[in-house]
Amino acid sequence: MKTRQDIAVFLLRIALATGFLSAAASRLNLWGAQSSGWKNFVHYTAEVNSFLPSSWIPTLAVVSTIAELTLGILLLAGFQIRRTALSASVLTLIFAIAMSISFGCKEPLDYSVFVFSAGAFLLSTFPHYPWSLEQLLH
């Protein structure tokens, strides 16, 4: 019988994974008419990172999308969860800071980016991860 904590850890992992994967899917037009699309994402990346040179924006958009896809897939599969969750926490904290610099603190609060970062950090602190590839391999 699984404990409530095991269920909570599993649900947190899946929620974080789907958050990353859904955002990347939207950029790649996988959500159909509800997708933001790549062009809009690159434009938003430029707005969020208004303090960076504009020449960096296309690369930053690609790198962040690859990072989010990778983190989402690893979390969903349940592989290297502690390391992946910590990386997810750092990445989303960087997003939140960039959003705060460019727009003020209201936008990252409205989009719950700090909560996402804290949730990923919390996930990185658990001693074991039920229903995961990691558990299966051990």
ZIMOBEL-V820549 format. One record per pair of residues at least 4 apart in sequence whose ideal C-beta (glycine too) atoms are under 7 Angstrom apart, sorted by the first residue. I is the first residue (numbers start at 1). J is the second residue. If there is no record, write none. Layout:
i;j
I;J
I;J
//
This chain:
i;j
2;6
2;7
2;130
4;8
5;9
6;10
6;130
7;11
8;12
9;13
9;123
9;126
9;129
9;130
10;14
10;130
10;131
11;15
12;16
12;119
12;122
12;123
13;17
13;75
13;78
13;81
13;123
13;129
14;18
14;76
15;19
16;20
16;75
16;88
16;119
16;120
16;123
17;21
17;72
17;75
17;76
18;22
19;23
19;116
20;24
20;68
20;71
20;72
21;25
21;72
21;76
22;26
23;27
23;68
24;28
24;65
24;68
24;69
24;72
25;30
25;31
26;31
26;35
26;36
27;36
27;37
27;38
27;41
27;65
28;38
29;35
29;37
30;35
31;35
36;40
36;41
37;41
38;42
39;43
40;44
41;45
41;61
42;46
42;57
42;58
42;61
43;47
44;48
45;49
45;57
45;60
45;61
46;54
46;57
47;102
48;98
48;99
48;102
49;57
49;60
49;98
49;102
50;102
51;101
51;102
52;56
56;60
57;61
58;62
59;63
60;64
61;65
62;66
63;67
64;68
65;69
66;70
67;71
67;91
68;72
69;73
70;74
71;75
71;84
71;87
71;88
71;91
72;76
73;77
74;79
74;80
74;84
75;81
75;84
77;133
78;129
78;131
78;132
78;133
78;134
78;135
79;133
79;134
80;84
80;134
81;85
81;123
81;129
81;132
81;134
82;86
82;124
83;87
84;88
85;89
85;120
85;123
85;124
86;90
86;124
87;91
88;92
88;120
89;93
89;117
89;120
89;121
89;124
90;94
91;95
92;96
92;113
92;116
92;117
92;120
93;97
93;117
94;98
95;99
95;113
96;100
96;108
96;113
96;114
96;117
97;101
98;102
99;103
99;107
99;108
99;113
100;104
100;105
100;108
103;107
105;109
106;110
107;111
108;113
108;114
109;114
112;116
113;117
114;118
115;119
116;120
117;121
118;122
119;123
120;124
128;135
129;134
129;135
130;135
131;135
133;137
134;138
//
